[in-house]
Amino acid sequence: MKTLNWYYPASLTEAAELVGREKIVPHAGGTGLLARGLGSITGLIELSRLPLHDLRITPDSIEIGSLCTYRDVVNILGQADPGHILVEALRESATTPLRNRITVGGSIALAPPWSDITGPLLALDTELVLLGDPSGTFPVAEYLQRSELRTKTLIQSVRLTRQTGIAAHYRHVRTRNDLPAFTITVLFKVSGGLITDCRIIIVGATPRYARQYKIENWLKQAPVDQLDDQAIQSLIEAKFGGRRIADPVYARHIAGIEIVRCVQRLMRNCR
């Protein structure tokens, strides 16, 4: 019978050393193990004793310890900033028992295609503080693109700005508690009847996510009272695949429709 070793670091230094070892992986909420399995690993690093549970909010920034759960973000950030896109996205993610277990750091590290947290973090230009090799502060987009940043590191905290602007989050699901086939995050600022800044991200497209630069640029050139729904849909750039997408062409079509609906909803809120 295979022996699985458990490690209980009491300091960040000790955790950084452990995460650099081969076939030893961090353990927090434990939900990722359901998908990953235990066959390829020899040990688990139990993280609960580490000082990574705090969520700090200032007038300009937010710092989330990697062991904060989805519930923590919804409850704590929701009191200080109820309209924040992270609150909207994570409030509807998974089920109540899972929101009580899924940690912010674990969800980012695993980055499954159904993640509700990835889109908002990308839209807000989030930075991750990493322990291990390498250590330091890295943009979340770089972390998702570079596998070496995810191999022998541990996310210490997540740093993002207080949201300025309006945002919407869409989950493409069959039932409320289903894992989404894809998600859409839309965030923009409006001034003088024009969209001055815009971020649109589809998570669940291949290879991992697709930022919609063409739609963003088009929106920033058009008055908000003259938005062309068909033009928005024609500019979508996303490919879909995988076992959760039965029809990639249809998925792309639906994504375009839902981007338009998100933009329309935000425009109504501006009036």
Kinemage of the C-alpha trace (Angstrom):
@kinemage 1
@onewidth
@group {chain A} dominant
@subgroup {mainchain}
@vectorlist {calphas} color= white
{ca met a 1} P 0.000 0.000 0.000
{ca lys a 2} L 1.318 3.436 -0.941
{ca thr a 3} L 2.498 5.673 1.918
{ca leu a 4} L 1.484 9.317 1.733
{ca asn a 5} L 3.501 11.668 3.917
{ca trp a 6} L 2.016 14.768 5.522
{ca tyr a 7} L 4.009 17.912 6.324
{ca tyr a 8} L 2.879 20.668 8.679
{ca pro a 9} L 5.011 23.808 8.162
{ca ala a 10} L 4.757 26.423 10.907
{ca ser a 11} L 6.469 29.211 8.944
{ca leu a 12} L 6.514 30.593 5.402
{ca thr a 13} L 10.217 29.772 5.128
{ca glu a 14} L 9.566 26.130 5.927
{ca ala a 15} L 6.650 26.012 3.474
{ca ala a 16} L 8.802 27.521 0.705
{ca glu a 17} L 11.420 24.814 1.231
{ca leu a 18} L 8.860 22.018 1.180
{ca val a 19} L 7.096 23.203 -1.962
{ca gly a 20} L 10.385 22.915 -3.851
{ca arg a 21} L 10.571 19.168 -3.325
{ca glu a 22} L 9.511 16.741 -6.023
{ca lys a 23} L 6.091 15.074 -5.843
{ca ile a 24} L 5.024 17.033 -2.741
{ca val a 25} L 2.063 19.391 -3.235
{ca pro a 26} L 0.260 21.972 -1.083
{ca his a 27} L -3.021 21.087 0.610
{ca ala a 28} L -5.535 23.727 1.717
{ca gly a 29} L -9.245 23.273 1.015
{ca gly a 30} L -8.627 19.876 -0.547
{ca thr a 31} L -11.164 20.259 -3.356
{ca gly a 32} L -8.461 20.121 -6.035
{ca leu a 33} L -7.433 16.633 -4.954
{ca leu a 34} L -10.751 15.304 -6.226
{ca ala a 35} L -9.685 16.136 -9.769
{ca arg a 36} L -5.945 15.649 -9.417
{ca gly a 37} L -5.873 12.348 -7.577
{ca leu a 38} L -3.035 11.058 -5.386
{ca gly a 39} L -1.345 8.588 -7.708
{ca ser a 40} L 1.512 10.864 -8.792
{ca ile a 41} L 2.425 12.418 -5.436
{ca thr a 42} L 4.231 11.196 -2.317
{ca gly a 43} L 3.341 13.936 0.156
{ca leu a 44} L 1.003 16.782 1.064
{ca ile a 45} L 1.924 20.105 2.690
{ca glu a 46} L -0.882 21.043 5.096
{ca leu a 47} L -1.017 24.852 5.029
{ca ser a 48} L -3.579 25.749 7.688
{ca arg a 49} L -1.000 26.824 10.302
{ca leu a 50} L 0.488 29.497 8.057
{ca pro a 51} L -0.425 33.214 8.438
{ca leu a 52} L -2.253 33.384 5.114
{ca his a 53} L -5.861 33.806 6.271
{ca asp a 54} L -6.142 37.614 6.342
{ca leu a 55} L -8.029 39.836 3.910
{ca arg a 56} L -6.870 43.465 4.129
{ca ile a 57} L -8.790 46.325 2.540
{ca thr a 58} L -7.522 49.896 2.202
{ca pro a 59} L -9.118 52.833 0.348
{ca asp a 60} L -7.027 51.969 -2.732
{ca ser a 61} L -6.148 48.272 -2.585
{ca ile a 62} L -7.099 44.785 -1.488
{ca glu a 63} L -4.742 42.032 -0.344
{ca ile a 64} L -6.162 38.538 0.061
{ca gly a 65} L -4.254 35.820 1.870
{ca ser a 66} L -4.100 32.679 -0.219
{ca leu a 67} L -5.909 30.603 2.432
{ca cys a 68} L -8.975 32.848 2.405
{ca thr a 69} L -11.961 30.920 1.112
{ca tyr a 70} L -14.520 32.046 -1.421
{ca arg a 71} L -16.897 32.555 1.514
{ca asp a 72} L -14.362 34.831 3.223
{ca val a 73} L -14.092 37.012 0.126
{ca val a 74} L -17.863 37.254 -0.306
{ca asn a 75} L -18.473 38.057 3.368
{ca ile a 76} L -15.574 40.398 4.147
{ca leu a 77} L -15.110 42.165 0.821
{ca gly a 78} L -18.876 42.146 0.333
{ca gln a 79} L -19.338 44.293 3.431
{ca ala a 80} L -16.727 46.850 2.384
{ca asp a 81} L -17.446 46.855 -1.354
{ca pro a 82} L -20.659 44.947 -2.195
{ca gly a 83} L -20.473 45.851 -5.897
{ca his a 84} L -16.976 44.450 -6.392
{ca ile a 85} L -16.743 42.014 -9.296
{ca leu a 86} L -15.066 39.364 -7.125
{ca val a 87} L -18.058 39.410 -4.796
{ca glu a 88} L -20.482 39.042 -7.688
{ca ala a 89} L -18.493 36.219 -9.286
{ca leu a 90} L -17.752 34.157 -6.173
{ca arg a 91} L -21.196 34.560 -4.621
{ca glu a 92} L -22.641 32.324 -7.335
{ca ser a 93} L -19.678 29.965 -7.698
{ca ala a 94} L -20.062 26.255 -6.856
{ca thr a 95} L -22.213 25.333 -3.839
{ca thr a 96} L -22.279 26.668 -0.280
{ca pro a 97} L -20.202 23.761 1.145
{ca leu a 98} L -17.614 24.184 -1.601
{ca arg a 99} L -17.435 27.969 -1.196
{ca asn a 100} L -16.618 27.275 2.442
{ca arg a 101} L -13.659 25.084 1.371
{ca ile a 102} L -12.225 26.451 -1.889
{ca thr a 103} L -9.289 28.732 -1.176
{ca val a 104} L -8.302 31.692 -3.310
{ca gly a 105} L -4.705 30.494 -3.696
{ca gly a 106} L -5.671 26.942 -4.575
{ca ser a 107} L -8.230 28.057 -7.130
{ca ile a 108} L -5.695 30.288 -8.888
{ca ala a 109} L -2.978 27.627 -8.801
{ca leu a 110} L -5.217 24.960 -10.338
{ca ala a 111} L -6.916 27.430 -12.730
{ca pro a 112} L -9.573 25.025 -14.044
{ca pro a 113} L -11.490 26.118 -17.155
{ca trp a 114} L -14.646 26.557 -15.049
{ca ser a 115} L -12.972 28.978 -12.619
{ca asp a 116} L -15.098 31.970 -11.571
{ca ile a 117} L -12.145 33.798 -10.034
{ca thr a 118} L -9.790 33.955 -13.032
{ca gly a 119} L -11.733 36.464 -15.137
{ca pro a 120} L -12.155 39.106 -12.410
{ca leu a 121} L -8.496 38.815 -11.383
{ca leu a 122} L -7.334 39.289 -14.977
{ca ala a 123} L -9.672 42.235 -15.495
{ca leu a 124} L -8.292 43.955 -12.391
{ca asp a 125} L -4.594 43.455 -13.319
{ca thr a 126} L -4.054 41.393 -10.180
{ca glu a 127} L -0.600 40.551 -8.839
{ca leu a 128} L 0.408 37.406 -6.952
{ca val a 129} L 3.023 37.247 -4.220
{ca leu a 130} L 4.859 33.927 -4.637
{ca leu a 131} L 7.030 31.920 -2.225
{ca gly a 132} L 9.520 29.345 -3.467
{ca asp a 133} L 11.506 29.242 -6.683
{ca pro a 134} L 10.988 31.809 -8.050
{ca ser a 135} L 9.705 34.115 -5.339
{ca gly a 136} L 8.466 37.664 -5.750
{ca thr a 137} L 5.470 39.492 -7.203
{ca phe a 138} L 4.086 38.513 -10.612
{ca pro a 139} L 1.021 39.532 -12.673
{ca val a 140} L -1.657 36.853 -12.559
{ca ala a 141} L -1.649 36.741 -16.387
{ca glu a 142} L 2.058 35.859 -16.365
{ca tyr a 143} L 1.489 33.233 -13.677
{ca leu a 144} L -1.162 31.518 -15.795
{ca gln a 145} L 0.995 31.588 -18.931
{ca arg a 146} L 4.311 30.407 -17.453
{ca ser a 147} L 4.237 26.857 -16.086
{ca glu a 148} L 7.546 27.342 -14.238
{ca leu a 149} L 5.859 29.879 -11.967
{ca arg a 150} L 3.369 27.221 -10.857
{ca thr a 151} L 5.741 24.277 -10.394
{ca lys a 152} L 7.686 24.918 -7.188
{ca thr a 153} L 5.928 27.904 -5.728
{ca leu a 154} L 3.215 28.714 -3.229
{ca ile a 155} L 0.882 31.688 -3.580
{ca gln a 156} L 1.259 33.830 -0.472
{ca ser a 157} L -1.272 36.552 -1.283
{ca val a 158} L -3.288 38.198 -4.015
{ca arg a 159} L -3.018 41.963 -4.559
{ca leu a 160} L -5.530 43.986 -6.550
{ca thr a 161} L -6.879 47.497 -6.718
{ca arg a 162} L -10.221 48.632 -5.397
{ca gln a 163} L -12.572 48.418 -8.341
{ca thr a 164} L -13.239 51.702 -10.114
{ca gly a 165} L -15.889 51.385 -12.762
{ca ile a 166} L -18.750 48.982 -13.362
{ca ala a 167} L -18.564 45.243 -13.968
{ca ala a 168} L -20.607 42.157 -14.808
{ca his a 169} L -19.919 38.425 -14.590
{ca tyr a 170} L -21.684 35.678 -16.536
{ca arg a 171} L -21.547 31.914 -15.941
{ca his a 172} L -22.679 29.589 -18.746
{ca val a 173} L -24.312 26.774 -16.792
{ca arg a 174} L -27.150 24.294 -17.164
{ca thr a 175} L -28.195 24.540 -13.496
{ca arg a 176} L -27.343 27.071 -10.784
{ca asn a 177} L -24.804 24.796 -9.066
{ca asp a 178} L -23.263 23.426 -12.251
{ca leu a 179} L -19.631 24.011 -13.203
{ca pro a 180} L -19.705 26.622 -15.972
{ca ala a 181} L -18.617 25.676 -19.469
{ca phe a 182} L -17.176 29.177 -19.644
{ca thr a 183} L -17.412 32.511 -17.844
{ca ile a 184} L -17.368 36.099 -19.061
{ca thr a 185} L -16.118 39.094 -17.097
{ca val a 186} L -16.779 42.623 -18.346
{ca leu a 187} L -15.366 45.690 -16.599
{ca phe a 188} L -15.310 49.254 -17.893
{ca lys a 189} L -15.359 52.916 -17.004
{ca val a 190} L -17.699 55.484 -18.540
{ca ser a 191} L -17.052 59.228 -18.707
{ca gly a 192} L -18.759 61.886 -20.789
{ca gly a 193} L -20.894 59.354 -22.642
{ca leu a 194} L -17.848 57.303 -23.714
{ca ile a 195} L -16.296 54.069 -22.446
{ca thr a 196} L -12.816 55.198 -21.416
{ca asp a 197} L -11.428 51.844 -20.279
{ca cys a 198} L -12.633 48.317 -20.938
{ca arg a 199} L -11.707 44.729 -20.041
{ca ile a 200} L -13.530 41.678 -21.421
{ca ile a 201} L -12.266 38.173 -20.609
{ca ile a 202} L -13.688 34.767 -21.524
{ca val a 203} L -12.417 31.969 -19.271
{ca gly a 204} L -12.937 28.450 -20.587
{ca ala a 205} L -11.817 29.257 -24.118
{ca thr a 206} L -8.680 27.501 -25.362
{ca pro a 207} L -5.958 27.346 -24.309
{ca arg a 208} L -7.130 28.873 -21.007
{ca tyr a 209} L -8.759 32.258 -21.496
{ca ala a 210} L -9.277 34.829 -24.250
{ca arg a 211} L -9.201 38.559 -23.673
{ca gln a 212} L -11.355 40.375 -26.208
{ca tyr a 213} L -9.061 43.188 -27.338
{ca lys a 214} L -10.967 43.880 -30.568
{ca ile a 215} L -14.262 44.348 -28.745
{ca glu a 216} L -12.570 46.466 -26.076
{ca asn a 217} L -11.033 48.793 -28.667
{ca trp a 218} L -14.283 49.059 -30.590
{ca leu a 219} L -16.257 49.932 -27.451
{ca lys a 220} L -13.790 52.653 -26.505
{ca gln a 221} L -14.436 54.372 -29.848
{ca ala a 222} L -18.235 54.273 -29.792
{ca pro a 223} L -20.661 56.483 -27.822
{ca val a 224} L -22.565 54.418 -25.263
{ca asp a 225} L -25.909 55.359 -26.833
{ca gln a 226} L -24.825 54.044 -30.246
{ca leu a 227} L -23.540 50.566 -29.438
{ca asp a 228} L -24.084 48.060 -32.240
{ca asp a 229} L -24.880 44.604 -30.849
{ca gln a 230} L -24.091 42.794 -34.096
{ca ala a 231} L -20.756 44.587 -34.406
{ca ile a 232} L -19.788 43.460 -30.915
{ca gln a 233} L -20.643 39.837 -31.695
{ca ser a 234} L -18.727 39.909 -34.988
{ca leu a 235} L -15.516 40.928 -33.213
{ca ile a 236} L -15.345 38.067 -30.728
{ca glu a 237} L -12.042 36.159 -30.784
{ca ala a 238} L -12.293 32.870 -28.919
{ca lys a 239} L -11.923 29.179 -29.667
{ca phe a 240} L -13.631 26.537 -27.606
{ca gly a 241} L -12.904 22.867 -27.121
{ca gly a 242} L -12.788 20.102 -24.549
{ca arg a 243} L -15.298 17.685 -23.152
{ca arg a 244} L -17.434 20.407 -21.530
{ca ile a 245} L -18.069 22.061 -24.925
{ca ala a 246} L -20.311 19.911 -27.101
{ca asp a 247} L -20.378 22.378 -30.008
{ca pro a 248} L -17.488 24.912 -30.219
{ca val a 249} L -19.259 27.018 -32.868
{ca tyr a 250} L -22.389 27.279 -30.760
{ca ala a 251} L -20.324 28.118 -27.653
{ca arg a 252} L -18.679 30.999 -29.514
{ca his a 253} L -22.086 32.237 -30.678
{ca ile a 254} L -23.499 32.150 -27.148
{ca ala a 255} L -20.402 33.887 -25.754
{ca gly a 256} L -20.946 36.750 -28.192
{ca ile a 257} L -24.594 37.096 -27.186
{ca glu a 258} L -23.744 37.103 -23.485
{ca ile a 259} L -21.001 39.720 -23.908
{ca val a 260} L -23.611 41.966 -25.531
{ca arg a 261} L -26.035 41.331 -22.664
{ca cys a 262} L -23.370 42.145 -20.073
{ca val a 263} L -22.581 45.412 -21.861
{ca gln a 264} L -26.278 46.266 -22.134
{ca arg a 265} L -26.811 45.598 -18.420
{ca leu a 266} L -23.935 47.820 -17.461
{ca met a 267} L -25.141 50.595 -19.747
{ca arg a 268} L -28.569 50.500 -18.089
{ca asn a 269} L -26.854 50.925 -14.722
{ca cys a 270} L -25.094 54.053 -16.003
{ca arg a 271} L -28.330 55.857 -16.859
